[in-house]
Amino acid sequence: MLKFLTPSGRAAAVLFVALVSLCPARLPAAHQWQPPDPAELAASVPRVDPDAGAEILLREVTETDEDNTIPQRTVYVRAKVYSERGLAQLAKVEIQYDKSSSIREIAARTILPDGTIIPLRPDEIFDREVLKTGSERVKVKSFAPPGLVPGSMVEYFYREQMDYLPRTRVFSLQADLPTQCVRFHIRPNNYHDLQALFFNCAQQNFAADKNDFRHLELTNVPARLNEPFAPPALEIEPTVLIYDNVMFFGATSLPWTERGKLLQYWVDKLLKPTKRLKAVAEKLTTPQDSAQDRITKFYNYCRTQIVNRDDDTAGFTDKQRDKLPPNIDPDKTLKLGHGVTQDINLLFAALARTTGLDVRLALTGDRSFIFPTPALTEAFALPKLIVAIHVGADWTYFDPGNRYLAPGQLDWNNSDIQAVIADADNGQIERVPGVPAEDSIRHRTGTFNLDPEGNLDGDVHVDYSGLWEVEMKNTLDAQTPDERATTIKNEIVDVLPLAEVTSIAVEGAADPLGRLTVRYHLRVPHYAERTGSRLFVQPAVFQKGAAAVFVKPDRKTNLIYKYRFTESDKMSIKPPEGYTLEAGNAPANLDLGEAASYRVSLGVTKKTHTIIYQREFAQHIMYLPRENYAAWKQALDEIRTRDGHTLSLRRPAPAAAETPPADAATQPASAAPTGL
């Protein structure tokens, strides 16, 4: 049986790293390169990991906020290639940035073993967008170091200008390659009470020097693990968390129960009923409404009638957002008709309170960043303001500022963790439940015809719900119709490389209340294998080309998934005229206890010999200890094998016609489970 794991607030293992002595200080000003070190150029064996094909000799990051106006980061990297495998690791350098920053300068060069220098040309630098979801945009500038051969060194430098420096930011001390030396130099002029917490590495002095710089330095840092579904960096990597000592809703360091008391102060201060709030509440509800009815009406009003100006679809430019002052209270948000996520959540709470409901504010964490526990008393551990309403015997949690979340649901990164609920006497600590698998479904229905050459052709309809729908809407809502079509097509082609996807239609992509549906026409040439008078067809259409989820036999980190989900597929495949199912049986169901379930049914219509295949995979686990990885991998590999189950269709010699019984429109294939 697979065990359920609740993650700890911080990773237990601590990486010991030697400090200071091995790092020559040679960060160039801009890209004024220094002469290469002959000893480094002549080195033939990596220092940190003897099996490494390439190694970073020095990574140096300098971050400043000059005159409190132009935050910028400069990065210098010097790396060495030792083998052919190292060539592949350094064949492409990627520099990631988002919409709040820009790369203003890139310079790179390759130093060959004989000392020959090949500079990177400006036209060899490429820019592309790799993520576009909701208000998030991630781009990458990339280049291939020219003339790279084993024994070469690569140097590159870039300058990143940022719109602002976040109050909380993470410096990962690991890279994808082993690193001999990593240094950070930080001089922010806008925050003076700067603090640092060190995770999974030795504590260092973070005091400012005479020039107001704070310095961090580590040596002999192993490469990042890069395992799929790994915990966030703060849980597993040598990492430094930088934050200032001024946070909303209270001081940085405060016990959770005390933070709950302080939060109650803000409830009393910000959620006072006003004439405007009462008037809207009375307009939206009737005296006959139940408590749940009132909550739903207030919730849907806030996510449909109040614009979240941080959303890409809101119509606000970055300049307009910067000029808008913070909303003072819910009454101001109601008057303006717009606000940020926090403003909308406060408005919902204020409306609900006008009708006498037990409404509280609550603070929860972001588990894409760190898993909060009461031992972590800093405010950054609980950055998300949500609303808690006591309905029946339990608390129900709301986040209407995320307009695609259904009432009573929180996004994946804010749930399945602990939260603090406001209370005047003693802040309450509760665990926020996540969305169950049966409420986050992708249901695909395909109606296909198979021709004598094995080509598959038909129409597909896809429905989404729960967090699967939220994720897809955040990806599609701000895209153009052509961009949406490309997103849908790429998802299919990743599994079915020969697929021809046409007539793509997306409905409800930006509708907070409407269901997201996708329709398209799918043609897959040579889908079925033809041998003589037989066609061999895999009825699990969308699993046909799927790669194994896990490849490595073992694992170093625990597994953490975003959310629980259900995949539900119903495929109808009509064979070519004259072909019938020669031998039909469905793969067996698989019960993985509390972890997951896999169910398949297979039937054949009597009249047209159409194959009706249904598949349902539900994953209920969120956290899995690495000790259970082998069992989980084996289970997923077995499901992949069962998904690859093939049916044989044969074109037999002509036979006398047989009249089917009047009540036998559909019959199950032999030995086929019919549980769906």
N, C-alpha and C positions, 0 to 999 in steps of 0.2 A: 504494500500500500504506500502511495506517495504521501509524504508528510506535508502539513501546512506550516509555513515559516513566517513568523512575524519579525521583520527586520529590526535590528537595533538602531539606536539613534546615531551611532558612529561606528565605523569599522573597528573591529577589535585588534586586528593585526597592525603593528606599527613598523614602518620601514626605517631601518637605521641607515643614515647617510653620512658619510664623512664630509667635513666642511673645509672650505677656504683654500687649502694649500695648492691645489693643482690647477688653478684657473688664471692664466695670464690675462691681464686687462688690456684688450686690444680692440675695443669697439670703435670702428671708424666713424668720423664725423660724416654725415650723409653717406655717400658711397665712394668716399676717398679711400680706396683699398690700401691696406698695409701689405708690405712684401710677405709672401708666404713663408712660414716657418719651415726650414729644411728638414727638421726632425719630424714634423708632422707629415710632410710630403713623403718622407722615406719610410714612414711606419707601415708595416705590413700585417700587423696583428691587432685586432680590436682590444681595447683595454677593459671595457665594462662587461661585455659578454663575449667570451671566446668564440661562440658560434654565430655571432652577428655577421651579416654580409656588408653592413654599412653602420656608421656610427656618427652621431653629432659630437663634434669636438667642443663647440661652444655655442650656447644659445643665450643671447643677452637682450633683455627687454627693458626699455626706459620709458616711463610714463610720466608725463607732466601736464599741468594745467596752467599754462603761462598766462599771467595777468587775469586769471579767473575767467577767461573768455574762449580759449582755443585748446581744449584738451587734445592731446595727441600721444601716440604710442609709436616708438621706433623699435624695430626688431632686426637683429643681426644674427645670422646662423652660418656656422662653418661646419661642414660635414665631410667625411672621408668614405670612399668606396673601397672595399677590400676584395670583393668577389663578384662573379656574375650575378649571384642572387642580390647583392647590394645594388647592382645596376637597376634591377627592377624596382627596388624600394625607393630609389631616388630618380627614377625615370621621369616623374612628374612632381612638381612642387605646387601645392595648392594653398592659397591664402584666402581664408574665409572672412567675410564681413557682412554686416546687415545694413538696414536702411538708415540707421542712426550714425553710420560712419562711412568714410570713403578712403580708398587707398590713393594717396597723392604721389607716391614715388616708389618705384621698384627698380632695383639694379641687381644683377647677378653675373657670375662668371664661373667658368670651369678652369681649374688648374691641372693640366695633365702631369703624369709622373715625371716627365723631363723638364717641367717648369713652364711649358708653353701655356699661355693664358688665352682663353676663348671667351670674349664677352657676350652676354645675351643682348640681342638686338631688340629694340622696342616693339617691332612688329611680330616678335615671337611670344608676346604676352597676350593671353586671351581672357575674356571676361564672360561669365555665364551665370544665370540664375539657377540655383539648385533646389530652392524651397520657396513656395508661395502658398501660404495657408493663413487665412484670417488676416490679421494685421502684420503678420510676420513675413519678412522677406530676407532670404539669405542668398548671397552671391559669392562667387569664387573667382579670383584671378589666378590663373595657372600658367605655368611655363615648363618646358623641358630643358634642363641644363644641357647646353650644346657640347657635343663631342665627348660625352662621358664614356670612360673606360675604367676597368679595375685599376686601382692605384690613384685615381683622380681625387681631387678635392673640389667641393662645391661651396661657393660663398654666395649668399644673397642678403639683401637689405631691403626693407620697405618701411614707409612712413604712413601711419593710419591717423586720419583726423576724425575726431568724434564730436557729435553734437553736445554730448554731456558725459560726465563720469558718473556711473551709477553709485548710489550710496553703498551698495554691497556688490562686490565683484570677486570672482574666483580666479586665482592664478594656479593653473595646473603645472606642477614641476616636472611632469612626465611628458614625453613625446612618443611618436610612433617608432622612433629608433632609440637605442640606448644613448645616453648623453653623458659625456665626461664632465661637463660643467654647465650649470644653468644659473643665470644671475637675473635678478630683478632690481631695478632702481625706480623708486616711486617718489614723486614730489607733487602732491595735489595742493594747490593754493586755496581751494574753496572749503576744504574740511581740515580743521586743525586737530581735532581730537580723534585721530585715526587709530583704529585698533586692528589687531591681527590675531587670527586663530590658526593654528597649524594642525593639519589632519594627516595621520599616517606618516609623519616624519618628525625629526627632532625639532623641538622648540628653539627659536632663534631670537636674538635681540632685535627689536623693531624700532628702536629709538631713532629720532631724526639726528642727522649730523649737522654741522655748522651751516650747510647750504640747504637745509630742510629736506634733504633726501633721506629716504629710508631704504635700506639695502637687504636683499635676501640672496643667499648663495648656497647651492648644494652641488655635490660632486658624485660621480659614479651612480647615476640614476638609471635603473633598468627601463626597458621599453614598456610602453602601455600595452595592456593585455588585448584590448579590442575584441572582447567576447560579446556575442549578441545577447541582448536582454540583460546587460550588466547593470549593477547599481550605479547611481550618479557618482561623479568623480570624487566628491567629498567623502564618500563612504569607502572607497577602495584605493585611491591614488594619493601619493604625496602631494598635498595641496595646501595653499595658503588662502584663507578667506580674509579679505580686507573690508572693513566697514567703519563708518563714522558713528559718533556717539549721540546723534540726534535722530530719533525715529518717531513716526506718527504713532499715536496711541501709547505714548509712554517712553520711559528711559530704556536704553538698550538692554541692560541686564536687570531682570526682575523675575522672581519666582512666578510660575504659571498661575497659582491661585491669586497672587497679588495683581497679576496682569488682568485677571478676570474682574477683580474689584475695580481697577482703573477703567476697564472697558465699560462697566456699568455707569461710571460717571459720564462717559460719552453718550451712552444710551439716554440718560436723563437730560443731557444738555442738547443733543442733536435731534432727538425724536419727539419733541414736543408737538402736540397737535395744534394746527393753525386753522384759520377759517378756510383757507384755500384747500388744505389737505382734507378737512372734514367734508367740504363740498364735493370734491372729487370722489371720496369714498362713498358718500351717499348716492352719488350719481351712478356709480359702478355696481352697487349691490342693492338687494331688496331685503326687507325684514325676514322673509322666508328662507333666505340663503343659509345653508349650513356653514360651519366654520371652514370646511374644505372648499366650499363654493366661493366664499369670500377670498380665501387665500389664492385660489386659482385665478379669479378675476383680477385681483391686484397684481399678481405675478405677470399675467399676460398683458395687462395694460403697460406695465413698466418695460417689458421687453419688446413691445410693438409700437408704443406711442412715445417713448422717451429714447432719443437717439444716443447711442454710445459713440461719442465723438472720436474714440480711439480706433473704432472699426474702419477698415478700408472702404467699406460701402457707405460710410456716414456722410461723405461729401465734404469733409473738412480737409484743408491742406495742412501740412506740417507748420507753416507759418501762422495760420489761423489758430491752430491748437496752442502754439507757444504764446500767442497774445491773449488767449482767454484766461482770466483769473480763475482760481479754484472756486467751485460752488461753495457757498457758506454753509448751507443746510439743505434739507430735503425740499423746503418751500421754494428755495431759489432754483433747484433743479426742476421742480414742477413748473415754475414760471417760465424758465428758459426752454424747456422741452428737450434738453440735452445735458449730458454730463459724462464723466468717466465711469468705469465699472463700479467703483466704490460709491459714487453719487447715486447711481441707479439702485444699488442694493440698500442704501440708507433710505431712499424714497419708498421702496417697497416695504421696508420695516416700519416706517412712519405711517403709511397708509393702513397696514395691518393693525397697528396699535390703536388706531382711532376706533376700531370696532370691539375693543376689549380683549383681544387675543393676547396670550402670553408670548410676547415677542422679545427676543434678545439679539444682540449682536454677538458674533463669535469670531474667533481668529483660528485659522487652520494653516497648515504648512503647504509647501510645494515639494512633493517627493521626487520631482525631476531634478531638484536642487539638493535636498537633504531630507532625511527622515527625522522629524522632530520628536524629541522626548522631553519630559520635564527637567531632565538634567541639563538640557541646552537652554539656558535662560535668556539668551540674547533675543532681541525682538525680530531679527531676520529669520529666526526659525519658524515664526508664525506670521508670514507676510500677507496672507489673504483674508480680507474681511468678508464674512458671509452672514447670513441671517438664520437664526435658529428659532423655530416656533414649536411650542409644546402642543402637539396634537394627540389626543388620547393619552396613552401611557408613555410615549416616546417623543424625543426631539426629532423634528424633520428639518432638513437643511436646504437653503435656497441660495441661488446665485443668478438673479435675473439679469445682471449686467452681462452675462454670457447668454445672449438671446436665443441660442439654439438648444440650451439645456431645458428639458422638461421640468415642470414643478417637482421639487423633491429630489432632483438629481444634482450632483456636483461633478465637475470635470475630473478626469482620471487622476491628475496630479494633485488635486486638493482633497481626495477621498482615500479611504482605507488607511487613514492615519489619525492621530489624536488631534483634538481641537480644544480650545478653551472657550467656555460660554460665560458671558457676563453675569455676574452675581454680586450684589452689594455686600454680602457677608463673606462669601468664599467662592472664588471663581471655580466653576465646575469643569472638570476634565473628562471629556467623552471621546469615544472612538467614532469617527464619521464613517458610516458604511459606504461601500462602493455600489455601483450599479450591477445587479446580477446578470449572468450570461444570457438568460432568457429575455432580458430587456434591451440587449444590444445585438441586433440581428442584421445580417446581410442575407436576404433571401433572393436567390436567382432562379428564374424560370426560363428554360430554353426549349423551344419547339423546333426540331431540326429534321431535315431530310438527308438521307445518305444516298449518293448515286453509285452506279456500278463501278466507277473508278475510285471510290473511297472518299470522295469529296463531301464534306459536311457543310450544310447550308441551312440557315434558319434565323429566327428572331429571339432576342433575349430581353427579358424584363427584370430589373433589379430594384428591390425595395430595401431601404435602410431604416433602422430605428436605434434609439439610445445613443451611446457614446460613439458607436460606429457611424451613425448619421451625423453627430456633431463634428467628428473629425473630417468627414467628407465635405460637409457644408463649409467648414472653415477653409478647406482647400479650394473649393469651387466657387464660393460666393462672389469674390471680386474678379474672377476670370471672365474673359470674353467668351462668347460661344465657341470660337475656334480653339481657345486655350482649354476650355472644358473638354472639347472633343479630343484634344491631344492627351489630356490627363487620363481620360477613360481608355483611350486606345493604348497608351503606354502600359497601363495596368494589365491589359489583356495580352499584349504582345510579349510582355516579360515572361509569361507562362506558355503562350502559344506563338512562337516566333513567326510562323507562316500565316497567322491570322490576318484576314482582311476585314476591317471593322468599318462599317458605313452606316449612314442614316442615324447618327448619334443624336439623341434628344435627352436633355436634362431638365427636370422639372423640380421646383421647390428648393433650388440651391441656396437662395438668399431669403427664404420665407421662414420666419421664426416658428410659425404654427403649422405650416404645411409639411407633408411627408416628402422626403427626397426620393425621387424615382429616376432611373436611368433606363433608356431603351436604345437598342442598336441592332443592326443586322450583322450577323457573323458568318463568314465563310472561311473554312479551313481546308485548303487543298491537301489531298492525300492524307486525310485524317485517319482513315482506316487502312490497314495493310491488306493488300489484295494478293492472294495466291491461288491461282487456278479458279475453281468455282466457289471459293470462300472469301469472305471479308472478316477480318479480325478487328473488332471495334472496342474501344474503352469507353464505357458509358459515363464515367466521371470526367466530363469534358474539361472542366476548368482545373482539374488536377493533373491533366495528362503530362504537361511539361514542367510541373512544379519541382524545384530542387529540394533536396533535404534541408530541413530547418537547421539542423546541427550536423557538423562534419567531424569535429575533433572528438576523440574517444573519451577525453577527460576535460575537466574544467577547474578553474581557480576561484571563480566568484560565484555567489548565489545568483539565481535567476529572478528577475523582476519584470513582470509584464505591465503594460499600460492599463488594460482593463479586461474584464471577463467578456466573452463574446460567444456567439453562435453563428456558425455557417450552415445555411439551409439551402440545398440545391434540389431542384426537380427538373430532370432532363427527359425530354420525349424525343426519341430518335426513330424515325420511320425508315425501314430498310428499302433498298431498291426493289422494284417490282420483281416478284418471283423469288426473292430471298426470304428465308425463314431462319429463326433462331435454332441452330443445330444443337447446342448444348448450353443450357442457361442455368447458372446458379450465381447467387450473390455472395460476396464475401461476408464472413460472419461479423456480427456486431462485436464491439469491444467496450467493456465496462472498466473504467479506471478509477472507480470509487468516487471520492470527493474531488479528484483532480479534473476529470474530463469524461466524456462519453462519446461514442461513435456508433451511429446506427445507419444501416443501409437496408433498403428494400428494392426488389426488382420484380417487375411484372411485364407481361406481354399481352397486348390486345389480340383477341381472337380473330377479328376480321381483317385488320391491316398489318398484324404482326409487329406493331409499333412497340418499341422497348420503353418502358416507364421506369426510370431509375431515380430513386430519392436517396439523398445523403444528408445526414445531419451530424455535425461535429460541434460539441459545446465544451468550451474550456472554462472551468470554474476556479482554477487556481490563479493567484496573483504572485505569490512568492514561493520559491522552491529552493531549499538548501542545496548546495553543490554536491553534497553527499548523495542526493537523490537524482543527480543529473543523468547517470548511466541508465537508470530505470526509465526516466522520462524520455530520453533520447531513443531508447529501444521501443517505447510505446509509439512515439511519433514515426519512427522508421517503419513499424509494423502497419500503422495507418496508411502511410505512403504506399507500402506494398499492396494493401487491400484496395487503395484508390486506383492502382494500376491494373486491377482485375479486367481481363479481356473476355469478350464474348465472341463466339464463332457464328457467323451468318453463312448459310449455304444456299446455293441455287440448285435445287434437286431436279431430277428428271420429272417431266410432266406426270401427274397422277390424277386419279379420278377426284372430282370435286367432293368435298365433304360439307354437309350442312351443319353448322354449329348449333348447339342448343339455344333456344330463344333467350334464356336467362344467363348465358355465359358470354357477356361482352368483353370481359377481361379475365385473364387467368394469370396466376403467379408463375414465374419461371421455376423450374424444378429446384427444390431445396432452397428456394429464396425466402428469406425472412420477410414478413409483411407487417412489421411493427410500426412503420411510419404512417 
